[in-house]
Amino acid sequence: MRPQKKLLKEQGITYVGLWEPPYFVKQLGSASQNTASMCDFFKTEEYVRHLAGLGVNQIWCNFSKGYGLKFEHAEQVKIRRMCGCARKHGLMVLAYCTGGSLTPETLRRDFPGNPGIVDDMVARRADGRLCSYGNDAYQVWRCRPDYTSPVYMAWQKRVIKKALDFGCHGIHFDNTDVLSEPAACRCSRCARMFREFVRTKYGGRNAAAGMARWGRADFRFVTVPWYDEWNDPVMQREIEGANSQAWLLFRQQTFNACLAEWADYIHSLGGICEYNCGKSLGFNYRAYSAINDEIVLDKADIFFNESAYPLGYTMRGAPITRVREHKIAQAFDIPMITYNDSSHQMAEAFAFNPGMLGMWSMEDRPELQKDRLAWFKFYHKHKHYQTWQESLAETAVYMQHESLTFSIFGAYMTQCALTQLLQEERIPFNLAYKKDLAGLERYKLLIVADAFCLTEAEAAAIGVWVRKGGHLLTVGRTGERDDNFLLRTKLKEVRSVADLSRAHEPENVFTPLTGESYTRDFIKKVGRGMAAHITKLVHAEEPRVHDRSEWMIRPELLHRPENSAAVMKYIDRLLPDRNIAVVSGADLLVDLCRRRDTGEGIVHIFNVAWAKGRTADATVTFRWNTPVNSLTRIGWDIREAPVKFKALPCGAVFKLKGIRESAVVIVNKE
């Protein structure tokens, strides 16, 4: 574990965000007469001491808004003084640095001998114009950077070094994403690098892959995909064209390589690295923003999801939570930051987040936020039940990267529907990535849904686990394409008229494992394990066809599948004896965890229904690998107290009444 991650595990996170410098607020048109003085006051020792007294332990403070080091120097000097105050009072400071926008007109001051070099740093559209910042705010003085620019990379490292030299503990990178098509950079360098990317991946020694995927292996003149009003990329529900797929993978490679290089540089200087990669609610960020979880989150120490789903209910009554977002961060064991400013949101974070509790707004009045302050106090006493916890979920949902990249809606919506079902059925689950395939033995059930690009290597690793006793549920189009995106067929070559009738008979990557063609629902024993398949999920609500605004999974689309009964019939057979079962009349999320440093157990019960002011009663049965000697309930609004329970041969059963936001029960508390 990196020292930075270990430090965050020990401290946990309760933060305040001093995001914007006064000159930006003025240019935005949002400033008041006292804005500048208020920004100055936030950097004084009096305010820092005030935050420390509230229980805040991190300040995220404006440092670089992309205006340039010379232009922003006077403000940065104030931050250097604030860092000294923060260290004195035990707070960490993360420098807010935009990783996704530049203001060329002031940035040119950093290069007095050659101001025109800034033109190399900015992203260009196909027509040569600047790529705007976007984000629906008409901030048309800001433009997107070109992540392939060596000049930009060198300049950003100067920003990082200055921030850490000035006393900041780390860097909070905002806006770290690429604009959706067709707004990505199309300068001559990006076009040349894309050509080289394609030639490397599909030409030369990889010519066979080029012939299979493109029908050719000569890519000397390959071009970046172009879009127009007749080929709207936002309406491209699935990316099937070879050049469009390659362009998305190229965007991911160049962008994530940039983020990884920044992280490595920050870590080499002893700093903490945080990325804000989430700006739009419920959208497929792999395709639209060029983000690869397994690169970004492996390098990051903190992850900011600015657009987590609202906590509560849809108009049709389906419970909505942020557990999906929390589980992404949990898969990489890093804190996920959200705008948690209510006790209900903080209860959810304490149960499922790897290390962050909540935020304090700059102008919050303590006398009006007694619940939040009580949570902060509780958190600093008991935070290691969150920061060092490890989920003991027996179910994992596999996140197949290429399928989720190339399917704007289908695969992503299937993931949402299945995780919604697991939540509502109170089945704890984790998200698994390619990095986790070597450790599948920790799970009893793996769900692989609509992973139509699942590779031979991934399927082989899963197959080994199944034969040894694992239980696999595949859904939808999983395994239908080969490693070159060709549809798998039983008949590999057509050589006669008779063959034509069989030309479209499908095969599946798991056919060698199960002997099935995957054209029907089935469940069967395989080796010491089991495999099951459901041909299709029936969604309760679909996005509006050909509606340009329907490019994301709106909260109203978050529903368990219509054929949930059929899905649960298989899940109950594949996971008949769960390590935790909760009976309740309310909408609850549950998890069974172990504290890694002490071995104590943790039962989390989160009451979604508290969004409607409804308490919950629950009967909980769980398994434990040692005798259960004690159960202890802790909470921000209750006194620590023992819980009555009935010991079982391998666990215990207990009842709780009147659960408000959540219940946290410690097994064999030290």
C-alpha positions as CSV (number, residue, x, y, z in Angstrom):
1,M,0.0,0.0,0.0
2,R,1.3,3.4,-0.9
3,P,2.2,5.7,2.0
4,Q,-0.4,8.2,0.8
5,K,-3.2,5.6,0.8
6,K,-2.1,4.4,4.2
7,L,-2.2,7.9,5.6
8,L,-5.7,8.4,4.3
9,K,-6.8,5.1,5.9
10,E,-5.6,6.4,9.2
11,Q,-7.1,9.8,9.0
12,G,-10.3,9.3,7.0
13,I,-11.8,12.4,5.2
14,T,-14.1,15.1,6.3
15,Y,-13.5,18.0,4.0
16,V,-14.4,21.5,2.9
17,G,-14.0,22.7,-0.6
18,L,-12.7,26.2,-1.3
19,W,-12.9,25.6,-5.0
20,E,-12.9,28.9,-6.9
21,P,-10.4,31.8,-6.9
22,P,-12.0,35.3,-6.8
23,Y,-11.0,36.3,-10.4
24,F,-12.8,33.3,-11.7
25,V,-16.0,34.0,-9.7
26,K,-15.9,37.6,-11.1
27,Q,-15.4,36.5,-14.7
28,L,-18.2,34.0,-14.2
29,G,-20.5,36.8,-13.2
30,S,-21.3,35.3,-9.8
31,A,-19.3,37.6,-7.6
32,S,-20.6,39.9,-4.8
33,Q,-19.0,43.0,-3.5
34,N,-17.4,41.0,-0.7
35,T,-16.4,38.0,-2.7
36,A,-12.7,38.8,-2.7
37,S,-12.5,39.5,1.0
38,M,-14.4,36.3,1.8
39,C,-12.0,34.3,-0.3
40,D,-9.1,35.9,1.6
41,F,-10.8,35.2,5.0
42,F,-11.1,31.5,4.1
43,K,-7.3,31.4,4.1
44,T,-6.8,32.9,7.5
45,E,-5.8,31.1,10.6
46,E,-9.0,32.1,12.3
47,Y,-11.1,30.2,9.7
48,V,-8.7,27.2,9.6
49,R,-8.9,27.0,13.4
50,H,-12.7,27.2,13.1
51,L,-12.7,24.2,10.7
52,A,-10.5,22.2,12.9
53,G,-12.9,22.7,15.8
54,L,-15.8,21.4,13.7
55,G,-14.0,18.2,12.9
56,V,-12.9,19.0,9.3
57,N,-9.6,17.4,8.5
58,Q,-9.1,18.3,4.8
59,I,-9.2,21.6,2.9
60,W,-9.4,21.6,-0.9
61,C,-8.3,25.0,-1.9
62,N,-8.1,26.8,-5.2
63,F,-4.5,26.8,-6.6
64,S,-4.6,26.6,-10.4
65,K,-7.7,27.4,-12.4
66,G,-5.7,27.2,-15.7
67,Y,-5.1,31.0,-15.8
68,G,-1.3,30.5,-15.6
69,L,1.3,30.4,-12.8
70,K,2.2,34.1,-13.2
71,F,-1.4,35.3,-13.2
72,E,-2.4,33.2,-10.2
73,H,0.8,33.7,-8.2
74,A,-0.6,36.3,-5.8
75,E,-3.4,34.0,-4.8
76,Q,-1.1,31.0,-4.5
77,V,1.1,32.9,-2.0
78,K,-2.0,33.3,0.2
79,I,-2.5,29.5,0.0
80,R,1.1,29.0,1.0
81,R,0.4,30.9,4.2
82,M,-2.8,29.0,4.8
83,C,-0.9,25.7,4.5
84,G,1.2,26.7,7.4
85,C,-1.9,27.4,9.5
86,A,-3.4,24.1,8.4
87,R,-0.4,22.0,9.5
88,K,-0.4,23.9,12.8
89,H,-4.0,22.8,13.5
90,G,-3.7,19.3,12.0
91,L,-5.5,19.7,8.7
92,M,-4.4,18.6,5.3
93,V,-4.6,20.9,2.2
94,L,-5.1,19.5,-1.3
95,A,-4.4,22.0,-4.0
96,Y,-7.4,22.4,-6.4
97,C,-5.9,22.3,-9.9
98,T,-8.0,22.0,-13.0
99,G,-6.9,19.1,-15.1
100,G,-9.4,19.9,-17.9
101,S,-9.4,23.5,-18.8
102,L,-7.0,26.4,-19.7
103,T,-7.5,30.1,-20.2
104,P,-5.1,31.0,-23.0
105,E,-5.3,34.8,-22.8
106,T,-3.8,34.8,-19.3
107,L,-1.8,31.6,-19.6
108,R,0.4,33.2,-22.3
109,R,2.0,35.3,-19.6
110,D,3.8,32.1,-18.4
111,F,5.8,32.1,-21.7
112,P,6.9,35.8,-22.3
113,G,9.5,34.7,-24.9
114,N,7.1,32.6,-26.8
115,P,3.4,33.1,-25.9
116,G,2.4,31.3,-29.1
117,I,3.5,28.0,-27.6
118,V,0.2,28.0,-25.7
119,D,-1.5,27.1,-29.0
120,D,0.2,23.7,-28.7
121,M,-1.4,23.1,-25.3
122,V,-5.0,23.6,-26.3
123,A,-7.4,21.1,-27.9
124,R,-8.6,21.8,-31.4
125,R,-11.8,20.8,-33.2
126,A,-11.7,19.4,-36.7
127,D,-12.2,22.9,-38.1
128,G,-9.3,24.2,-36.1
129,R,-11.3,26.1,-33.5
130,L,-10.7,25.7,-29.8
131,C,-12.6,22.9,-27.9
132,S,-14.7,24.7,-25.4
133,Y,-14.9,23.9,-21.7
134,G,-18.5,22.8,-22.0
135,N,-20.3,21.8,-18.9
136,D,-23.4,23.8,-19.8
137,A,-22.0,27.0,-18.3
138,Y,-21.0,29.0,-21.3
139,Q,-17.6,29.6,-19.9
140,V,-16.3,30.3,-23.3
141,W,-13.0,31.8,-22.1
142,R,-11.9,28.4,-21.0
143,C,-10.9,25.7,-23.4
144,R,-9.9,22.0,-23.1
145,P,-6.2,21.0,-23.1
146,D,-4.6,18.6,-25.5
147,Y,-3.4,15.7,-23.4
148,T,-0.9,14.7,-26.0
149,S,1.0,18.0,-25.8
150,P,4.5,17.7,-24.2
151,V,4.3,21.5,-23.5
152,Y,1.1,21.1,-21.5
153,M,2.4,18.1,-19.6
154,A,5.6,20.0,-18.7
155,W,3.6,23.0,-17.6
156,Q,1.2,21.0,-15.5
157,K,4.2,19.4,-13.7
158,R,5.4,22.9,-12.8
159,V,1.9,23.5,-11.3
160,I,2.2,20.3,-9.3
161,K,5.7,21.0,-8.0
162,K,4.8,24.6,-7.0
163,A,1.7,23.4,-5.1
164,L,3.7,20.8,-3.2
165,D,6.6,23.2,-2.6
166,F,4.1,25.7,-1.2
167,G,3.1,23.2,1.5
168,C,0.0,21.5,0.0
169,H,-0.3,17.8,0.9
170,G,-1.5,16.8,-2.5
171,I,-3.3,17.7,-5.7
172,H,-7.1,17.7,-6.3
173,F,-7.4,17.5,-10.1
174,D,-10.8,18.8,-11.3
175,N,-12.4,18.3,-14.7
176,T,-10.3,15.3,-15.5
177,D,-12.2,14.0,-18.5
178,V,-12.4,14.4,-22.3
179,L,-15.4,16.0,-23.9
180,S,-17.8,13.7,-25.6
181,E,-17.6,13.3,-29.3
182,P,-17.2,15.2,-31.6
183,A,-15.4,17.6,-29.2
184,A,-12.2,15.6,-28.6
185,C,-9.0,17.1,-29.9
186,R,-8.4,16.5,-33.6
187,C,-5.1,18.5,-34.1
188,S,-2.5,17.2,-36.5
189,R,-0.5,15.5,-33.7
190,C,-3.6,13.6,-32.4
191,A,-4.4,12.5,-35.9
192,R,-0.8,11.3,-36.4
193,M,-0.7,9.5,-33.0
194,F,-4.1,7.9,-33.8
195,R,-2.7,6.6,-37.0
196,E,0.3,5.1,-35.2
197,F,-2.0,3.6,-32.6
198,V,-4.0,1.8,-35.2
199,R,-0.9,0.7,-37.1
200,T,0.6,-0.8,-33.9
201,K,-2.6,-2.5,-32.9
202,Y,-3.6,-3.8,-36.3
203,G,-0.7,-3.7,-38.6
204,G,2.8,-5.2,-38.9
205,R,3.1,-8.2,-36.6
206,N,-0.6,-7.8,-35.7
207,A,-1.7,-7.8,-39.4
208,A,-3.9,-10.8,-38.7
209,A,-5.9,-8.8,-36.2
210,G,-6.2,-6.0,-38.8
211,M,-7.5,-8.3,-41.5
212,A,-10.0,-9.8,-39.0
213,R,-11.3,-6.5,-37.6
214,W,-10.8,-4.0,-40.5
215,G,-10.5,-6.3,-43.5
216,R,-7.1,-4.8,-44.2
217,A,-3.7,-4.3,-42.6
218,D,-2.5,-1.2,-44.3
219,F,-3.2,1.9,-42.2
220,R,-0.9,4.5,-43.7
221,F,-3.8,6.8,-44.4
222,V,-6.3,6.0,-41.6
223,T,-8.1,9.0,-40.4
224,V,-9.9,10.1,-37.2
225,P,-13.7,9.5,-37.4
226,W,-15.7,12.4,-38.5
227,Y,-19.3,13.1,-37.5
228,D,-22.0,15.4,-38.9
229,E,-25.7,16.0,-38.5
230,W,-26.4,12.6,-40.1
231,N,-24.0,10.7,-37.9
232,D,-24.6,12.2,-34.4
233,P,-22.2,10.5,-32.0
234,V,-24.5,11.1,-29.0
235,M,-27.2,9.0,-30.7
236,Q,-24.7,6.2,-31.3
237,R,-26.1,3.8,-28.8
238,E,-23.5,1.2,-29.6
239,I,-20.1,1.7,-31.2
240,E,-19.6,-1.0,-33.8
241,G,-17.4,0.6,-36.5
242,A,-13.7,-0.4,-36.4
243,N,-12.5,3.2,-36.7
244,S,-14.9,4.5,-34.0
245,Q,-13.9,1.8,-31.6
246,A,-10.2,2.4,-32.2
247,W,-10.7,6.1,-31.7
248,L,-12.4,5.5,-28.3
249,L,-9.5,3.2,-27.2
250,F,-7.0,5.7,-28.5
251,R,-8.6,8.5,-26.5
252,Q,-8.5,6.3,-23.4
253,Q,-4.9,5.4,-23.9
254,T,-3.6,8.9,-24.3
255,F,-5.8,10.5,-21.6
256,N,-5.2,7.8,-19.0
257,A,-1.5,7.8,-19.7
258,C,-1.5,11.5,-19.0
259,L,-3.3,11.0,-15.6
260,A,-1.0,8.1,-14.7
261,E,2.1,10.3,-15.4
262,W,0.7,13.1,-13.2
263,A,0.0,10.6,-10.4
264,D,3.5,9.0,-10.6
265,Y,5.0,12.5,-10.5
266,I,2.9,13.5,-7.5
267,H,3.8,10.3,-5.7
268,S,7.5,10.7,-6.4
269,L,7.3,14.1,-4.6
270,G,5.4,12.5,-1.6
271,G,2.0,14.0,-2.4
272,I,-1.6,12.7,-2.6
273,C,-3.3,12.4,-5.9
274,E,-7.0,12.9,-6.4
275,Y,-9.1,12.9,-9.6
276,N,-12.5,14.3,-10.3
277,C,-13.7,12.3,-13.3
278,G,-17.5,12.6,-12.8
279,K,-19.5,15.6,-14.0
280,S,-22.7,14.2,-15.6
281,L,-25.2,12.0,-13.8
282,G,-25.4,8.4,-14.8
283,F,-23.5,8.5,-18.0
284,N,-21.2,6.0,-19.6
285,Y,-17.9,7.7,-18.7
286,R,-15.8,5.1,-20.5
287,A,-17.2,6.0,-23.9
288,Y,-18.0,9.7,-23.3
289,S,-15.1,10.8,-21.2
290,A,-12.3,8.3,-22.1
291,I,-11.9,7.1,-18.5
292,N,-10.5,3.6,-17.7
293,D,-11.1,2.7,-14.1
294,E,-8.3,0.2,-13.9
295,I,-5.7,2.9,-14.8
296,V,-7.1,6.0,-13.1
297,L,-8.2,4.4,-9.9
298,D,-5.1,2.3,-9.5
299,K,-3.0,5.4,-9.6
300,A,-5.3,7.7,-7.6
301,D,-5.4,8.0,-3.8
302,I,-8.9,9.7,-3.8
303,F,-11.6,9.7,-6.4
304,F,-14.3,12.5,-6.7
305,N,-17.6,11.6,-8.2
306,E,-19.4,14.9,-8.5
307,S,-22.5,13.5,-10.0
308,A,-23.5,10.6,-7.8
309,Y,-27.2,9.7,-8.0
310,P,-29.5,11.4,-5.6
311,L,-30.4,9.4,-2.5
312,G,-34.1,8.5,-2.3
313,Y,-36.8,7.2,-4.6
314,T,-37.8,7.5,-8.3
315,M,-41.2,8.7,-9.3
316,R,-42.2,5.1,-9.7
317,G,-41.1,4.3,-6.2
318,A,-37.8,2.5,-6.8
319,P,-35.1,3.2,-4.2
320,I,-32.0,5.0,-5.5
321,T,-28.7,4.9,-3.7
322,R,-25.0,5.8,-4.3
323,V,-23.8,2.3,-3.6
324,R,-22.8,1.7,-7.3
325,E,-20.4,4.6,-7.1
326,H,-19.1,3.6,-3.7
327,K,-18.5,0.1,-4.9
328,I,-16.3,1.4,-7.8
329,A,-14.1,3.1,-5.3
330,Q,-14.2,0.1,-2.9
331,A,-12.9,-2.1,-5.7
332,F,-9.7,0.0,-5.7
333,D,-9.7,0.6,-2.0
334,I,-9.7,4.4,-2.3
335,P,-12.1,7.0,-0.8
336,M,-14.8,8.3,-3.1
337,I,-15.7,11.9,-2.5
338,T,-19.3,13.1,-3.0
339,Y,-21.3,16.1,-1.8
340,N,-22.4,14.4,1.4
341,D,-24.0,17.2,3.4
342,S,-26.9,15.3,5.2
343,S,-26.8,12.7,8.0
344,H,-28.5,10.2,5.7
345,Q,-25.8,10.5,3.0
346,M,-23.1,10.2,5.6
347,A,-24.7,7.1,7.0
348,E,-24.5,5.5,3.5
349,A,-20.9,6.6,3.1
350,F,-19.9,5.2,6.5
351,A,-21.3,1.8,5.4
352,F,-20.0,1.6,1.8
353,N,-17.3,4.2,1.2
354,P,-13.6,3.2,1.6
355,G,-12.7,6.3,3.6
356,M,-14.8,9.5,3.2
357,L,-17.7,10.7,5.4
358,G,-18.9,14.1,4.5
359,M,-18.3,17.7,3.6
360,W,-18.7,21.1,5.3
361,S,-19.9,24.0,3.2
362,M,-17.9,27.2,3.5
363,E,-20.8,29.3,4.8
364,D,-22.6,26.6,6.9
365,R,-23.7,27.8,10.3
366,P,-22.7,25.3,13.1
367,E,-25.8,26.0,15.1
368,L,-27.9,24.8,12.2
369,Q,-25.9,21.7,11.5
370,K,-25.9,19.9,14.8
371,D,-26.5,16.5,13.2
372,R,-23.6,16.8,10.8
373,L,-21.3,17.9,13.6
374,A,-22.4,15.0,15.7
375,W,-21.6,12.7,12.8
376,F,-18.1,14.3,12.4
377,K,-17.4,13.7,16.1
378,F,-18.6,10.1,15.9
379,Y,-16.6,9.5,12.7
380,H,-13.3,10.6,14.2
381,K,-13.8,8.2,17.1
382,H,-15.0,5.2,15.0
383,K,-13.7,5.9,11.5
384,H,-11.5,2.8,11.3
385,Y,-14.7,0.7,11.1
386,Q,-15.0,2.4,7.7
387,T,-11.5,3.0,6.5
388,W,-10.1,-0.4,7.3
389,Q,-13.2,-2.5,6.5
390,E,-13.3,-5.1,3.8
391,S,-16.5,-6.3,2.3
392,L,-17.2,-10.1,2.7
393,A,-19.7,-10.0,-0.1
394,E,-20.0,-13.4,-1.8
395,T,-21.3,-12.0,-5.1
396,A,-19.4,-10.0,-7.6
397,V,-20.6,-8.2,-10.8
398,Y,-17.9,-8.2,-13.5
399,M,-17.1,-4.9,-15.2
400,Q,-15.9,-5.8,-18.7
401,H,-14.2,-2.7,-19.9
402,E,-14.5,-3.0,-23.7
403,S,-18.1,-4.0,-23.6
404,L,-18.9,-1.0,-21.3
405,T,-16.9,1.3,-23.6
406,F,-18.5,0.2,-26.8
407,S,-22.1,-0.1,-25.6
408,I,-23.3,3.4,-24.7
409,F,-26.6,2.1,-23.2
410,G,-27.1,-1.6,-23.4
411,A,-24.3,-3.1,-21.2
412,Y,-24.4,-0.1,-18.8
413,M,-28.1,-0.2,-18.4
414,T,-28.0,-4.0,-17.7
415,Q,-25.3,-3.4,-15.0
416,C,-27.6,-0.8,-13.4
417,A,-30.6,-3.0,-13.5
418,L,-28.8,-6.0,-12.0
419,T,-27.1,-4.0,-9.2
420,Q,-30.5,-2.4,-8.5
421,L,-32.0,-5.9,-8.1
422,L,-29.2,-7.1,-5.8
423,Q,-29.7,-4.0,-3.6
424,E,-33.4,-4.5,-3.4
425,E,-33.0,-8.2,-2.6
426,R,-30.4,-7.3,0.1
427,I,-27.6,-9.3,-1.5
428,P,-24.2,-7.7,-0.7
429,F,-22.1,-7.4,-3.9
430,N,-18.8,-6.1,-5.0
431,L,-17.7,-4.9,-8.5
432,A,-14.9,-7.0,-10.0
433,Y,-12.4,-6.0,-12.7
434,K,-9.9,-7.8,-14.8
435,K,-7.3,-7.4,-12.0
436,D,-9.6,-9.4,-9.8
437,L,-9.9,-12.5,-12.0
438,A,-7.0,-14.2,-10.3
439,G,-8.7,-13.9,-6.9
440,L,-12.2,-15.1,-7.7
441,E,-12.0,-17.8,-5.0
442,R,-13.2,-15.2,-2.5
443,Y,-16.7,-15.2,-4.3
444,K,-19.4,-17.8,-4.6
445,L,-21.3,-16.1,-7.4
446,L,-20.0,-14.1,-10.4
447,I,-22.5,-12.2,-12.6
448,V,-21.3,-11.3,-16.1
449,A,-23.9,-9.4,-17.9
450,D,-24.0,-8.2,-21.6
451,A,-20.2,-8.5,-21.7
452,F,-20.3,-9.2,-25.5
453,C,-16.6,-8.3,-25.8
454,L,-15.4,-10.8,-23.1
455,T,-12.0,-12.1,-24.3
456,E,-10.8,-15.6,-24.5
457,A,-8.3,-14.9,-21.6
458,E,-11.0,-13.5,-19.3
459,A,-13.4,-16.4,-20.1
460,A,-10.6,-18.9,-19.5
461,A,-9.8,-17.5,-16.0
462,I,-13.5,-17.5,-15.1
463,G,-13.9,-21.1,-16.5
464,V,-11.0,-22.4,-14.2
465,W,-12.8,-20.8,-11.2
466,V,-16.2,-22.4,-12.2
467,R,-14.7,-25.9,-12.6
468,K,-13.1,-25.6,-9.1
469,G,-16.5,-24.8,-7.6
470,G,-17.5,-21.2,-8.5
471,H,-21.0,-20.3,-9.6
472,L,-21.4,-18.2,-12.8
473,L,-24.5,-16.3,-14.0
474,T,-24.2,-14.9,-17.5
475,V,-26.8,-12.5,-18.9
476,G,-27.7,-11.3,-22.4
477,R,-25.0,-11.0,-25.0
478,T,-22.1,-12.1,-22.8
479,G,-19.5,-13.9,-24.8
480,E,-21.0,-13.4,-28.3
481,R,-18.0,-11.6,-29.9
482,D,-14.4,-12.9,-30.2
483,D,-11.2,-11.0,-29.5
484,N,-11.4,-9.3,-32.9
485,F,-15.1,-8.3,-32.4
486,L,-16.3,-11.0,-34.8
487,L,-19.5,-12.8,-33.9
488,R,-18.7,-16.3,-32.7
489,T,-20.3,-19.0,-34.8
490,K,-20.4,-22.8,-34.6
491,L,-19.4,-23.1,-38.3
492,K,-16.0,-21.4,-38.7
493,E,-15.9,-21.6,-42.5
494,V,-18.6,-21.7,-45.2
495,R,-17.6,-24.1,-47.9
496,S,-20.8,-25.3,-49.5
497,V,-24.4,-24.4,-50.2
498,A,-25.4,-26.8,-47.3
499,D,-23.2,-24.7,-45.0
500,L,-25.3,-21.6,-45.7
501,S,-28.2,-22.8,-43.6
502,R,-25.9,-23.1,-40.6
503,A,-23.8,-20.0,-41.2
504,H,-25.5,-18.0,-38.5
505,E,-25.7,-20.6,-35.8
506,P,-24.2,-18.9,-32.7
507,E,-21.5,-20.1,-30.4
508,N,-20.3,-18.5,-27.2
509,V,-17.0,-18.1,-25.5
510,F,-18.3,-20.3,-22.7
511,T,-19.6,-23.0,-25.0
512,P,-16.5,-25.1,-24.3
513,L,-17.2,-24.8,-20.6
514,T,-20.9,-25.6,-20.6
515,G,-21.6,-27.2,-24.0
516,E,-24.4,-24.7,-24.5
517,S,-25.0,-22.4,-27.5
518,Y,-26.5,-19.7,-25.2
519,T,-29.7,-19.3,-27.2
520,R,-31.8,-20.4,-24.2
521,D,-32.0,-20.0,-20.4
522,F,-30.3,-22.8,-18.6
523,I,-28.7,-23.8,-15.3
524,K,-26.4,-26.8,-15.0
525,K,-23.6,-28.3,-13.0
526,V,-20.1,-27.7,-14.5
527,G,-17.2,-29.5,-12.8
528,R,-17.5,-28.8,-9.1
529,G,-19.3,-25.5,-9.9
530,M,-22.4,-24.3,-11.7
531,A,-23.2,-22.1,-14.7
532,A,-26.5,-20.4,-15.6
533,H,-27.6,-18.1,-18.4
534,I,-30.5,-15.7,-18.9
535,T,-30.9,-14.7,-22.5
536,K,-32.2,-11.2,-21.9
537,L,-33.2,-8.7,-19.2
538,V,-36.5,-7.0,-19.6
539,H,-36.1,-3.4,-18.5
540,A,-38.9,-1.7,-16.7
541,E,-38.4,1.5,-18.6
542,E,-36.3,2.2,-21.7
543,P,-34.6,5.4,-22.8
544,R,-36.6,7.4,-25.5
545,V,-35.6,6.3,-28.9
546,H,-33.9,8.9,-31.1
547,D,-34.1,11.5,-28.3
548,R,-30.8,13.4,-28.2
549,S,-31.2,14.2,-24.6
550,E,-31.4,10.5,-23.7
551,W,-27.6,9.9,-23.6
552,M,-27.4,8.9,-19.9
553,I,-29.1,6.6,-17.5
554,R,-31.5,9.0,-15.8
555,P,-32.6,8.2,-12.2
556,E,-36.0,7.3,-13.6
557,L,-34.5,4.4,-15.6
558,L,-33.1,2.8,-12.4
559,H,-35.4,-0.2,-11.9
560,R,-35.0,-3.8,-11.2
561,P,-35.7,-5.9,-14.4
562,E,-39.3,-6.8,-15.2
563,N,-38.2,-10.5,-15.3
564,S,-36.7,-10.2,-11.8
565,A,-38.5,-13.4,-10.7
566,A,-36.7,-15.4,-13.3
567,V,-33.3,-13.9,-12.4
568,M,-33.8,-14.4,-8.7
569,K,-34.8,-18.0,-9.3
570,Y,-31.3,-18.7,-10.7
571,I,-29.6,-16.5,-8.1
572,D,-31.3,-18.4,-5.3
573,R,-30.0,-21.7,-6.7
574,L,-26.5,-20.4,-7.3
575,L,-26.3,-18.7,-3.9
576,P,-28.6,-20.8,-1.7
577,D,-26.8,-20.3,1.6
578,R,-25.9,-16.6,2.1
579,N,-23.5,-15.4,4.7
580,I,-26.0,-12.7,5.7
581,A,-29.8,-12.6,5.3
582,V,-32.0,-9.7,6.4
583,V,-35.8,-9.8,6.7
584,S,-37.5,-6.4,6.8
585,G,-40.5,-4.5,5.5
586,A,-38.3,-1.5,4.5
587,D,-35.9,-0.8,1.7
588,L,-32.5,-1.7,3.1
589,L,-28.9,-2.0,1.9
590,V,-26.8,-4.5,3.8
591,D,-23.2,-5.6,3.9
592,L,-21.1,-7.9,6.1
593,C,-17.5,-6.7,6.5
594,R,-14.4,-7.5,8.4
595,R,-12.1,-4.9,9.9
596,R,-8.7,-5.8,8.4
597,D,-6.5,-4.6,11.2
598,T,-8.4,-6.2,14.1
599,G,-10.5,-8.9,12.6
600,E,-13.7,-7.5,14.1
601,G,-16.9,-8.1,12.1
602,I,-19.1,-5.2,10.9
603,V,-22.8,-5.6,10.0
604,H,-24.1,-2.6,8.0
605,I,-27.8,-1.9,7.6
606,F,-28.7,1.2,5.7
607,N,-32.3,2.3,5.7
608,V,-33.1,3.9,2.3
609,A,-36.7,4.4,3.5
610,W,-35.4,7.1,5.9
611,A,-35.5,9.4,2.8
612,K,-39.3,9.2,3.4
613,G,-38.9,9.5,7.2
614,R,-39.7,5.8,7.7
615,T,-37.9,3.7,10.3
616,A,-37.2,0.1,9.8
617,D,-37.3,-3.2,11.8
618,A,-35.0,-6.0,10.7
619,T,-34.1,-9.6,11.6
620,V,-30.5,-10.3,10.7
621,T,-28.9,-13.8,10.4
622,F,-25.2,-14.0,9.6
623,R,-22.4,-16.5,9.5
624,W,-19.1,-15.9,11.2
625,N,-15.9,-18.0,11.1
626,T,-15.3,-17.8,14.9
627,P,-17.8,-18.0,17.8
628,V,-19.8,-14.9,18.2
629,N,-19.2,-13.6,21.8
630,S,-20.7,-10.2,21.5
631,L,-22.6,-7.8,19.3
632,T,-22.3,-4.0,19.9
633,R,-24.3,-1.3,18.2
634,I,-22.6,2.0,17.6
635,G,-24.0,5.2,16.0
636,W,-23.7,8.9,15.8
637,D,-27.1,9.5,17.5
638,I,-27.2,6.6,20.0
639,R,-25.2,5.4,22.9
640,E,-22.9,2.4,22.3
641,A,-24.8,-0.6,23.6
642,P,-24.7,-4.4,23.5
643,V,-27.2,-6.2,21.1
644,K,-29.1,-9.2,22.2
645,F,-28.5,-12.2,19.9
646,K,-28.9,-15.9,19.6
647,A,-25.7,-17.7,18.9
648,L,-25.8,-20.2,16.0
649,P,-23.2,-22.9,15.4
650,C,-21.5,-20.7,12.8
651,G,-22.9,-17.2,13.4
652,A,-25.8,-15.4,15.1
653,V,-29.2,-14.0,14.7
654,F,-30.5,-10.7,16.1
655,K,-33.3,-8.2,15.8
656,L,-33.3,-4.4,15.6
657,K,-36.3,-2.1,15.8
658,G,-36.8,1.5,14.8
659,I,-33.7,1.9,12.6
660,R,-33.5,5.4,11.4
661,E,-30.7,6.1,8.9
662,S,-28.7,3.1,9.6
663,A,-27.4,0.5,12.1
664,V,-23.8,-0.4,12.6
665,V,-23.3,-3.6,14.6
666,I,-19.8,-4.7,15.6
667,V,-19.1,-8.5,15.9
668,N,-16.8,-9.3,18.8
669,K,-15.8,-5.7,19.4
670,E,-12.4,-5.3,21.0
